[in-house]
Amino acid sequence: MKNLAKYDALIIDDIGYVQQSREEMEVLFTLLAYRYERGSVMLTSNLPFSEWERIFKDPMTTAAAIDRLVHHSVILELNLQSYRLEQSKKEMKGKEVGG
């Protein structure tokens, strides 16, 4: 925690994309709790909050994590097509045409 405390902001990308163990999620929760009102955390996820119990494995831990994240926060919800998916489609179309 001391090493991470020196940073103004932490970026955690794609939380929930890969399933982690309960122990790993406890470490993440500890980090979020430590950073709460001490430093910024930017977090991305494809999961809505209603499905975060899959991440934290426990309803109380999930609620506490979400509570710490949304207090004093700005939430950006983007309902867009995946940039990677769109790029892949363009590349596939180019290969079909160019043959």
C-alpha positions as CSV (number, residue, x, y, z in Angstrom):
1,M,0.0,0.0,0.0
2,K,2.9,2.4,0.8
3,N,4.2,2.0,-2.8
4,L,0.9,2.8,-4.3
5,A,0.1,5.7,-1.9
6,K,2.6,7.9,-3.8
7,Y,0.4,8.0,-6.9
8,D,-2.4,10.5,-7.3
9,A,-4.5,8.1,-9.2
10,L,-4.6,4.3,-9.8
11,I,-6.1,2.9,-13.0
12,I,-7.7,-0.6,-12.8
13,D,-8.8,-1.8,-16.2
14,D,-11.4,-4.5,-17.1
15,I,-12.3,-5.6,-13.6
16,G,-14.5,-8.7,-13.7
17,Y,-13.2,-9.7,-17.2
18,V,-11.1,-12.5,-15.7
19,Q,-12.4,-14.3,-12.7
20,Q,-10.1,-14.0,-9.7
21,S,-9.9,-16.0,-6.5
22,R,-11.6,-14.8,-3.3
23,E,-8.2,-14.0,-1.8
24,E,-7.3,-11.8,-4.8
25,M,-10.5,-9.9,-4.6
26,E,-9.9,-9.4,-0.8
27,V,-6.6,-7.7,-1.8
28,L,-8.5,-5.5,-4.3
29,F,-11.1,-4.6,-1.7
30,T,-8.3,-3.8,0.8
31,L,-6.7,-1.5,-1.8
32,L,-10.0,0.2,-2.5
33,A,-10.7,0.7,1.2
34,Y,-7.2,2.1,1.7
35,R,-7.5,4.5,-1.2
36,Y,-11.0,5.7,-0.1
37,E,-10.7,9.5,0.5
38,R,-6.9,9.3,0.2
39,G,-6.4,9.1,-3.6
40,S,-8.2,8.6,-6.9
41,V,-9.1,5.3,-8.4
42,M,-10.2,4.9,-12.0
43,L,-11.8,1.6,-12.7
44,T,-13.3,0.1,-15.8
45,S,-15.6,-2.9,-16.1
46,N,-18.0,-4.4,-18.5
47,L,-20.2,-5.6,-15.6
48,P,-23.0,-3.5,-14.2
49,F,-22.9,-3.0,-10.4
50,S,-25.7,-5.5,-10.1
51,E,-23.3,-8.3,-11.2
52,W,-20.3,-7.3,-9.1
53,E,-21.0,-10.1,-6.6
54,R,-19.3,-12.2,-9.3
55,I,-16.2,-10.2,-8.7
56,F,-16.1,-9.8,-4.9
57,K,-17.7,-13.2,-4.1
58,D,-19.7,-11.9,-1.2
59,P,-22.7,-9.6,-1.0
60,M,-21.4,-7.5,2.0
61,T,-18.0,-7.1,0.4
62,T,-19.5,-6.2,-2.9
63,A,-21.8,-3.5,-1.3
64,A,-18.9,-2.1,0.7
65,A,-16.6,-1.9,-2.4
66,I,-19.3,-0.2,-4.5
67,D,-20.1,2.2,-1.7
68,R,-16.4,3.3,-1.5
69,L,-16.1,3.6,-5.3
70,V,-19.3,5.7,-5.9
71,H,-18.9,8.1,-3.0
72,H,-17.4,11.3,-4.3
73,S,-17.1,9.8,-7.8
74,V,-18.0,10.5,-11.4
75,I,-19.5,7.5,-13.2
76,L,-19.3,7.3,-16.9
77,E,-21.5,4.7,-18.5
78,L,-20.7,4.0,-22.1
79,N,-23.1,1.9,-24.1
80,L,-21.0,1.7,-27.3
81,Q,-19.9,-1.1,-29.6
82,S,-16.5,-2.5,-28.7
83,Y,-13.7,-0.6,-30.5
84,R,-11.8,-3.9,-30.8
85,L,-14.8,-5.7,-32.3
86,E,-15.3,-3.0,-34.8
87,Q,-11.6,-3.0,-35.8
88,S,-11.7,-6.8,-36.1
89,K,-14.7,-6.6,-38.4
90,K,-13.0,-4.0,-40.6
91,E,-9.9,-6.1,-40.9
92,M,-11.9,-9.2,-41.8
93,K,-13.8,-7.3,-44.4
94,G,-10.6,-6.0,-45.9
95,K,-9.1,-9.6,-46.1
96,E,-12.3,-10.8,-47.9
97,V,-12.2,-8.0,-50.4
98,G,-8.5,-8.0,-50.9
99,G,-8.5,-11.8,-50.9
